[in-house]
């Protein structure tokens, strides 16, 4: 299986990491259940997949006022999930990595943005990306911990 990575030379690159107090299988189920993202991810208002969540599946979703078209690039349960996406002048690569950490899960996510608009607005785009990644990990942690408690 090909490993997908963010572009380390991209004008906007962000990372966020946290330990979630939930087993890795619970975190994976929340993260990989794309159709239910709007129920727990406060940034996602809508999502439509063209098939099951596997490599090659495309999905269209809305985050804030942005409409994003993405393609699942890597699925390695329960440790790795990656997709690429396009929106108004931006090409993105987003990678999630999960690893066991005691009775919980270490969650690491990173994303790179490329494109003409990113080159023009690199500083603000890095700030937007950092905030979005922190929020996404926080929302994932909150939902996974809720499910783990039963």
N, C-alpha and C positions, 0 to 999 in steps of 0.2 A: 504494500500500500504506500502510495506517495504521501510524504509528510508535507503539509501545507504550512508555510511560515509567513509572517508579516514581512513587509519590505523594510529592512533596517535603515534604508536611505530615503524613505518617504518623507515628504515635507512635514507631515503630521503623524506622530507615532505615540501611542499611549499604552500603558500597562497598569493593571491593578491586581492586587492579590489580597486574599483574606482567608482565615480559617472559619469554616462553617460548622456549627455544632449539630451535624446531621451525618448519617452514614453516606458513603460515596454513592451507593445505589439510589438513595432517595434524591440526592442532589442531581444525579444523572437523569433520573426520570423527570424531574421538574425542567431541567435545561433542555432536554431533547424532545420534549412534548411541545413542538412548535405551535400547534393549533391553540394551545391554552396560554401562550405567552401574555395575551392582553389581560388575563385574570390576575397575574402577579407582577408583571413588569410594567411599572408606572409610565414608562416611555412608549410602550407599544399600544396603539389603539386599535389596530386591525392587522390580520395576517391571513393569507390564502396560499395554500400549498398546491402544487399541481400533481402531487402523488405522495407516497409514504416518505418519511424522513430518512432518506438514504442518499448516497453520493449520486449527484446528477439531478436531484430534485430541485426545481426552482420554486421560489416563493416570493410573493409580493407583500410588502408590509408597510405600515405607516408608523413613524416614530416622530412625535411632535407634528410639525407641518411638512415633514419630508416623506415622500413616497419612494420606497427603496425596492429594487428588484435584485434578488440574491439567488445564489446557487450553492447548494451544499457540496463542499469539496472533500470533506473527510469526516468519517464517523468511525470511532474506535471505542465502543462501550467498555467500561464506564469512565474512560479517562480523557478522551479527546474528541472535540467537535470543532469544525472549521467551515466557514463559508466565505464566498466573495460576494460583493454587491456593487451596484451602481445607483447613483442618484445625481441629479443636477450638477454636472461638472466634477463629480467625485467618484473614484474607484476605491473600494475598501476591501481589505482582507481582515477577517476577525477570527481569532483562534481562542478556544477555551481549553484549559487543561485542568483535570481533577486528579488529586492523589490522596491516598489515605493519610490521615494525620491523627494518630491515636484513635479515639472513637468518632472523630469528625472527619472533615474533608478540607484539604487545602485547595482553594479555587484560585486559578491564575488566568487572567484574560489579557489579551493584547490585540491591538487593532492598528492598522496603518491606513492612511488616507493619501491618495495621489490624485493629480488632476490639476488643470489650470487654475481653478478657483482656490485650491489648497495652496498652490504656490504663491498666489496673490495675498492670501489671508492666513499664512502658516501659523503665526502666533495665536490669533483668536481660535483657529481650528484646533490647535493643540489643547487649548483650555476647554473647549467644548467636548473634545474627545475624552480628556481626563475626567471631566464631570460625568459624562455618560457612562464610562466604564465603571466608575465608583458606584454610581446609582444602580447599574445593572447587577453588579456583584451584591450590593446591599439588598436589592429586591429579591434576587435568587436566594440569598442566605435567609431572609425573612420567611419566604415561602417554604424552603426545604426544612427549616427548623420547625415551622408550624406543622408540617406533615409528619416529621419525625416524632413530635410529641403526641401525635394521634388525634 
